[in-house]
Amino acid sequence: MFVERHPDICELDINLPTVSGFELARRLLGRDASARIIMFSMNDDPVFAVRAIEVGAKGYVSKTGDPQDLVEAIHEVAKGGVYLPPAIARSIAFAGPSFAQSPLSKLTSREMEILRLLSAGKSLSEIAWLIHSSYKTVANTSSIMRHKLGVRTSAELVRLAIENGVA
C-alpha cells in the first residue's frame, strides 16, 4: 500500500503480527529514503524510541502517552521535522548510566527485531523468512545477542525479552 499510494506520513506500530514496525520501516526506507515514518508503540521505554530513530523513523509516540503527542508528531514530521514526546526526549537526554546499563541498550535495531520475534515464539527459520535473511545469519545473531546479554540459552534470552517488555 505504501508503494502504491506514497503517503506523506506513515504511522507504524512496532508490534505487527508478522514483521515488526522496525523491520517494516527498514524496508520502506530501503524503497524510499525520504519516507516520513512515525513509530507508534505501547512501550514508553526510551530504548524503543532510540531504536526507532536508528532505523530512520522521524518520530516516536507511545500509546500510553498524551493523545496530543500523536497530533504534534504528525504536524512536526509533515513540516520535515522530527518528533519525540517531551517525556521520552527527557528520558533519553538525562538517562545517563542507567540507560547504558539497560540490557536492551546493547542491542542493535536488527537484534531487537530478532529478539521480539523469538519472544513471540518464532523459530530461527521463521525469523529468517520474515526478515529476508539467511538462517545462518539469524542463528549467528541469536548467539551474539546471548553473549551481549550474558545468557546461555535461547530460553533465557526469551525470558529477558519478556521481562523488558519486548514481547
C-alpha positions in Angstrom: 0.0 0.0 0.0 2.9 2.4 0.8 4.4 1.8 -2.6 1.1 2.4 -4.4 0.0 5.5 -2.5 3.2 7.2 -1.4 1.7 8.7 1.8 3.1 12.0 3.2 3.5 10.3 6.6 3.4 6.6 7.5 2.5 5.7 11.1 3.7 2.2 12.0 3.0 0.2 15.1 6.1 -1.6 16.4 4.2 -4.8 17.2 2.7 -6.1 14.0 1.5 -9.7 13.5 4.2 -10.9 11.1 7.0 -8.4 11.0 7.8 -5.7 13.4 7.4 -2.0 12.7 11.2 -1.7 12.9 11.7 -4.2 10.1 8.9 -2.7 8.0 10.3 0.8 8.5 13.7 -0.5 7.3 12.1 -2.0 4.2 10.1 1.1 3.4 13.1 3.4 3.8 15.0 1.0 1.6 12.5 1.7 -1.2 12.1 5.4 -0.4 14.8 7.0 1.7 12.6 10.2 2.1 9.7 8.3 3.7 8.5 10.1 6.8 7.7 7.4 9.4 6.3 7.8 12.9 6.7 4.7 15.1 3.8 4.1 17.5 4.1 1.7 20.4 2.6 0.6 23.7 6.1 0.8 25.1 7.3 4.1 26.5 10.8 2.7 27.3 13.3 5.2 25.7 15.3 2.3 24.3 12.5 1.6 21.8 12.4 5.3 20.8 16.2 5.2 20.2 15.9 2.1 18.1 13.1 3.7 16.0 15.4 6.7 15.4 18.3 4.4 14.5 16.1 2.7 11.9 15.2 6.0 10.4 11.9 7.0 11.9 11.2 10.7 12.1 9.0 10.4 15.2 8.2 8.1 18.0 5.0 8.2 20.1 3.8 6.0 22.9 0.2 4.8 23.0 0.3 5.3 26.8 1.3 8.9 26.4 -0.8 12.0 25.8 -3.0 11.6 22.7 -1.9 15.1 21.7 1.6 13.7 21.2 0.5 11.9 18.0 -1.2 15.0 16.7 2.0 17.0 17.3 4.2 14.3 15.8 2.2 14.3 12.6 2.3 18.1 12.3 6.1 18.2 13.0 7.0 15.4 10.7 4.8 16.8 8.0 6.8 20.0 8.1 10.0 18.0 7.7 11.0 17.9 11.3 11.4 15.2 13.9 9.3 14.5 17.0 9.7 12.8 20.4 7.3 13.4 23.2 8.9 15.7 25.8 8.9 13.0 28.5 10.6 10.4 26.2 13.1 13.0 25.0 14.0 13.9 28.6 14.4 10.3 29.5 16.8 9.8 26.7 18.7 13.1 27.3 19.1 12.5 31.0 19.2 8.7 31.2 23.0 8.7 31.8 24.4 5.5 33.1 21.1 3.9 33.8 20.2 3.9 30.1 23.6 2.4 29.2 23.1 -0.3 31.8 19.8 -1.4 30.3 20.4 -4.8 28.7 18.4 -3.7 25.7 20.7 -0.7 25.0 23.4 -3.2 24.0 21.4 -4.4 21.0 21.1 -3.1 17.5 17.7 -2.5 16.0 18.1 -5.7 13.9 18.9 -7.6 17.1 15.9 -6.1 18.8 13.7 -7.3 15.9 15.1 -10.8 16.1 14.6 -10.8 19.9 11.0 -9.7 19.5 10.3 -12.5 17.1 12.0 -15.0 19.3 9.9 -13.9 22.2 6.8 -14.2 20.0 7.6 -17.9 19.7 9.0 -17.8 16.1 11.7 -20.3 15.1 15.0 -19.2 13.7 14.0 -20.4 10.2 10.6 -18.5 10.5 12.5 -15.4 11.6 14.9 -15.7 8.7 12.0 -15.8 6.3 10.2 -12.9 7.9 13.2 -10.6 7.9 14.5 -11.7 4.5 17.8 -13.1 5.9 19.5 -16.4 5.9 19.0 -19.0 8.7 22.8 -18.9 9.4 22.7 -15.1 9.9 19.8 -15.3 12.3 21.4 -18.1 14.2 24.7 -16.1 14.5 22.8 -13.0 15.6 21.0 -15.0 18.2 24.3 -16.3 19.5 25.8 -12.7 19.5 22.7 -11.5 21.5 23.1 -14.2 24.1 26.7 -13.2 24.5 25.9 -9.5 24.7 23.2 -10.0 27.3 25.1 -12.6 29.3 22.6 -15.5 28.9 23.4 -19.1 27.9 20.2 -20.3 26.2 17.5 -19.1 23.9 15.0 -19.7 26.7 16.9 -17.3 28.9 17.0 -14.8 26.0 13.3 -15.0 25.6 12.8 -14.6 29.4 14.9 -11.5 29.4 12.9 -10.1 26.4 9.6 -10.6 28.2 10.9 -9.1 31.4 12.0 -6.0 29.4 8.7 -5.6 27.6 10.0 -6.7 24.2 7.3 -9.4 23.7 
